[in-house]
């Protein structure tokens, strides 16, 4: 199965690609998903795929929120 797929015009990436892109480990990604920090993945077969755009926007928003609380 491919590492990235397109469903209904949106790009989804497998866990491995998300981990490489953001420098996360599997446990952190699962905890963030469980705590609704990032959107839940779509499961196809034995792989989980994350919506790339939604994931990036959530992480960016969270980072901006953290910067505002510091300053």
N, C-alpha and C positions, 0 to 999 in steps of 0.2 A: 504494500500500500504506500502511497505517496506521503511525503512529509508535509505538504501543504495542499489544500483542496479549496475549491470554490463552490459554495452552496448559496443559492439564491442571490448571486452577485456579490457575496462577501467572501473574503479570503480567511481561511482558517489554517492555523499552523499547529503541528503536533507538539507535544510537551517538550521533546528534545530541542526543537528549534527555539521555542520560547525561553527555555533555560539558557541556551547559548546567547540569544539576543540580549537578555537582561541580566545574565550572570547569576541566575538563581539555581538552587538545588531543588530536587523533586519534592522534598518535604515542605519547603517554604511555599512553593507554588500550590501544593494541596491545602496548606493551612490558609493561605490568602483566599483561595477559592471557597473554602469552608466558612471563613469569616466575612465573606462578601466584599473583600477588598478588590478582587478581580472577578470578572464574570465566570460562571461555571462553564466547564468545557462541554463540548458535544462529543459523545462517545460513538465511534464507528468501529465495529469489530473489537479488537483489543487495544485500540489507540484512542487517546483523548486529543481533541483539537480545540484550540482556543481562537476566538474571533480576534484577529489581529488588530483591527481598528478599535474595537471596544476595549481590548486589553491595554493598548497604548494610551488611549484617552483616560482610562481609569488610573493608570500608574502616574501619568503626567498630572492629573488633577490632584492626586494624593500628595505628590511631591510639592506642588504649588501650595497646597493647604499647610504642609509642614513648614515651608519657608515663611508663610504668613504668621504662624504661631511663634516662630523664632524671633522675627523682627518686631 
